[in-house]
């Protein structure tokens, strides 16, 4: 599944994860590079946001 994380430095990362829990852990790993994650979305195959996790 595709996820998009948005960060305090106004950057975003799109990445694959097997489930929501893995996506949350993945978003937190990007915090070293981008600062605090403040949005995490599940995306469809067209990169549309279909669910907000946080």
C-alpha positions in Angstrom: 0.0 0.0 0.0 1.1 3.6 -0.7 1.4 6.2 2.0 2.2 9.9 2.1 3.8 11.6 5.1 3.9 15.4 5.5 6.5 17.0 7.8 7.2 20.3 9.6 9.8 21.3 7.0 6.9 21.3 4.4 8.4 18.3 2.6 6.5 15.0 2.0 7.6 11.4 1.4 5.6 8.8 -0.5 6.5 5.2 0.5 5.2 1.6 0.5 4.2 -0.2 3.7 2.4 -3.5 4.3 -0.1 -2.0 6.8 -0.9 1.1 8.8 1.4 0.2 11.7 4.4 -0.2 9.4 3.5 3.1 7.7 3.5 4.9 11.1 7.0 3.5 11.9 8.1 4.4 8.4 6.9 8.0 8.7 8.8 8.4 12.0 12.0 7.2 10.4 11.8 10.2 8.0 11.6 12.6 11.0 15.5 12.6 11.3 15.6 14.2 7.8 12.4 16.4 7.8 11.4 17.1 11.4 8.1 16.1 13.0 5.6 14.2 10.9 2.1 15.8 11.2 0.1 14.1 8.5 0.0 10.5 7.3 -2.3 9.4 4.5 -3.1 6.2 2.7 -3.1 6.7 -1.0 -4.8 4.9 -3.9 -3.0 3.9 -7.1 -3.6 7.4 -8.5 -1.9 9.0 -5.5 -5.2 10.4 -4.2 -5.6 10.6 -0.4 -8.2 8.0 0.7 -7.6 7.8 4.4 -5.9 10.0 7.0 -4.1 8.1 9.7 -2.9 11.1 11.6 
